[in-house]
Amino acid sequence: MKDKDLKYDIKKFGKELEERTLKFAIDVIKLSVQLPDSPEGKVVRNQITKSGTSIGANYREANRARSKADFRNKIKICESESSETQYWLSIIHEMNWLVSDKITPVNQESGELLALFTSIANHTRKS
């Protein structure tokens, strides 16, 4: 593969991942509005909305980073926010606030995003 082709593939991957994280943020918001209106439900709604939408926002910033260190820092934030989103999804599940069918796809995507950002962070460290 030529250098030019590799750069295009990386750019294409980056754009696709931006779109994927945007869709994920929307899915998290749609899930969060279904949480109970109790004080506890509001806390979890706020937290999962913050962490779930932060992933895409930080990834967009990473793609516009000023340095490799800045890029890696933003990717590590994406990794952390993906993990935190899984935590809140676990609480929602354990509290039986939503049926598993609504939680599982979002949790699966969160896990895939976590794996992707972990891999990107590890690869960036080696470069």
N, C-alpha and C positions, 0 to 999 in steps of 0.2 A: 504494500500500500504506500502510495506516495505521501509526502508531507502535506501537500495541498489537500488530498483526499482525507487524511487523518484530521486536519483542522476542520474540514467541512463536517465530518462525522461527529466531532466533539461539539461543534456549534449546533448541529442538528439535535444531538442528545441533550444539550443544555436547554434548547428551546422546548423540546418535548417534556423535559423534566419541569420546566417552569409551568407549562400547561397542566401537567399532572398534579403539581403541588397546588395550583389554583383550584382545580377540580376538587382536590382533597379538602381544601379550606371551605369550599362551598358545602361539601358533604358534611363536614364537622358542624358547620353553622346549622344546616338542616336538621342534624341529629340533636344539637343542643337546644333548639327551640321546643323540642318535644319533652324536655326534662321537666320534672315537677316544679311547681311555683313555690315550693317551700323554701325557707331560708337556706337549707342545705343544698337543695337543688339549684338555687340561684348561684351559690358559691361554685359548685361544680360546673354549671353552665358557663360562668364567667371564665373559669380556669381553662376548661377544654377549648373554649373559643379562642382564648389568647394563645395557647400552645399550638392548636391546630392551624391557626391562620399565620402564626409566626414562621412556620416552616417555609412556606412559599415566599413570604416577604424577605426573609433572610437569604433564601436561595437567589432571588432576583438581585439582591445586593451583592451576593458573592460573585455573580456573573459580571458585575460592574466594579469589582474590587480594584484597588490601586496597586496592590502588591500580592505576591504569593501568600505572605503571612496574613494579610487581610482576608484573602480568599479562604484560606484554611480556617481562620477564626470564625467566619460566617458559616462555613460548612459544619464546624463543630457545634455551633448554635443550632443549626438544622437538626443535627444528630440528637442533641439534647432535647429539643422541643418534640421530636418524634417519639422519643422515649417517654417524655412527660405525658404526651397525648395518650399513649398506651396505658399509662398509669390511671388517668382519669376514665378511660374506657373500662378498665378493670373495676373501678369503683362503681360505675354505672351498672355494669353487669352484676356485681355482687349485691348491689342494692335492689336489683330487679326493677329498676326504673324503666327499662326498655326491654323488649323481647330481643333475644339473641340474633334473630334475623336482621335487625336494624343495626346492631353493634358489630357483628362479625365482619362484614365487608370493610367497614371503616377501620377496624382493628387490623385486619389483614393488610390493607394498604399502608397503614401506619408502620407495621412491621417491615414491609418491603421498602418504604422510604427510609426507615432506620438503617436497614442493611445497606442501601445505596449510599447514604451519607457517611456511614462508617467506612465503607470501602473507598469512597472518594477521599475522605480524611486520611486514611491509611496510605493511599497511593500518593497523596500530596506530600505527606511527610517524607516519603522515599525519594521524591524528585528533587 
